[in-house]
Amino acid sequence: MAAGRGRQGFTLIELMVTMVLALVIVGAVYMLYAQSVTGYRIESQILDMQARLRFGLEHVKRDFRRASFMATPNSAVDTDVCPQPANHLRSVTLLPNNGSVFQPWPSANPYIQPSAITLFGDFFSGRVYKTAGIQENKVFFALTDSFPASEVEFNRIFLPFSGVSARYLRIVTQDQFEMYLAIEDAAYDERSVTLDQSVPMLGGGSLCGIAGFGEGLDASVAGFVRYRILNDGRANAPAGKTDLVREELRLNGTDAIAGSQLVIADYAVDLQFYDFGVDTDPLGTSPSIQVFPLFNQVADGGGGGMLGTSLNASPENLRFLTVKLTVRTDQEDPNHTFAARQTLFGPLDGFEIDAMVGSCRTSSLASRVELTSLAVRNLKPGGGGP
């Protein structure tokens, strides 16, 4: 027997078969790994979007619940407001198509027209203060449990933002009338605020004023805030990034105060309001709720402009509405095919930035919001009021 007999190696065919099998196994393992990585990335993106949606909606809902909280729902028809303020104070004002959406080229993302909403109420304190006295345009507060415990808190509530008068002091007179006077300055050391005009006094047959030295009256703070989607103007922000922003407004309820913008949800691309529940009972004794599905039925130019900007607006009749927020991922996914939205309120599946890449994934969350303060105040003839 020849030396080495019985120690045969792999044939070329066996080696090739082994290599093919190895490549198949390695390929399968790689595909499983790639799929798991992709799945993990998508899952992480979805969780991140859901977290931003929940935070953003909760913030919006919290302010909605404070619309007209310790404030008038509609100064134009509220018989408790005396004298009438120079600006129309409305608890809820709908502003269709008042947001921004990034369009890298015309009609890149059709039927995305974010709306905006303006709210009026006490979003700054939530407390009732007692007056110690009033001298012309200066109101002094009593040192009660509700008085701010620190100068920082006092200034945050009463001091004008960046020197811009943007909040009203609401004073309830002895006859339970409400006066809304603009705050121009505040001083923690003497527990006082300075108003833009002297506080009206009773006399000459007018009930719009205070009697005596104005001590022991209820006072609170009210102002406007607005939610809308805006381009991210912060330094180093990615191009085309838009966010859900909360901003404080001037006394006219229209102009934003520079520097007051607070980002509520990053990479927001759509903000919608629909299913408006309105109490149509003229007397307010037997609530009759009618639901208006679309914003054009309640905004300016439709439905009498119930939530519009005119003096004929009637936001005091609003009882609930649905808010829907949509956010996107920060980058496009090459594997996500863009599907253009077909209607204004249709599903939004993807946001297009670069037509050669794919599209950003999107996620939406909607929630119905009850406006309890409006229902409690009830300005209708038989409503009874607070």
Secondary structure, 3 states (H helix, E strand, C coil): CCCCCCCCCCCHHHHHHHHHHHHHHHHHHHHHHHHHHHHHHHHHHHHHHHHHHHHHHHHHHHHHHCECCCCCCECCCCCCECCCCCCCCECEEEECCCCCCCCCCCCCCCCCCCCEEEEEECCCCCCCEEEEEEECCEEEECCCCCCCCCHHHHHHHHCCECCECCEEEEEECCCCCEEEEEEEEEECCCCEEEECCCCCECECCECCCECCCCCCCEEEEEEEEEEEEEECCCCCCCCCCEEEEEEEECCCCCCECCCCCEEEECCEEEEEEEEEEEECCCCCCCCCEEEECCHHHCCCCCHHHCCCCCCCCCHHHEEEEEEEEEEECCCCECCCCCECCCCCCCCCECECCCCCCCEECEEEEEEEEECHHHHHHCCCCCCCCC
